[in-house]
Amino acid sequence: MVAGLIGGLMIGLASAIMLLGLGRIAGVSGLAARASSLSADGPPRLIALAFIIGLPVGAALIAAILGPIETNFSPSIATLVIGGLLVGFGTRLGSGCTSGHGVCGMSRMSPRSLVATPVFIGSGMVTVALLNIIGIV
């Protein structure tokens, strides 16, 4: 519980620094598109690259300091690839991801984010319920 609180505070701080320092939203899907040159919109490419590279580097740093991070992923590569493609499609369809809408958009009271975030959460709940019913999770 404490780790989640600390992580949430760090995400909020990073989002605030990005917004106040650069006037840009810290939406990971947009930053990833900018970092990989799939989009010309957003902050300078080097800043997007630094942010995206900092995500796994930060996790590795925390793991090195606090010990291993417990994760549970599907052993099926096909499931992971399909899930990744569906998430990518959803971020394009929803004009952003959970970090952009849920963290940055909600705090700015963006009407689009106020609709998108409950849709993300509801869709996730329905998906988990269905996967539990059919025995995948």
Number of C-alpha atoms within 10 A of each C-alpha: 6 7 8 9 10 11 12 13 12 12 16 17 12 14 20 19 15 19 14 11 9 14 12 16 22 27 21 19 20 24 27 18 18 22 23 14 13 11 13 12 12 19 19 13 19 11 16 22 18 12 19 19 13 13 12 11 12 11 13 15 13 13 13 11 9 9 10 11 10 6 5 5 8 10 8 8 10 10 12 13 11 11 12 12 12 12 14 15 12 14 18 13 10 18 15 21 23 19 20 22 28 21 21 23 22 18 13 11 11 14 11 14 24 16 14 21 21 13 13 17 13 12 12 12 12 11 12 13 13 13 12 11 10 8 8 9 10
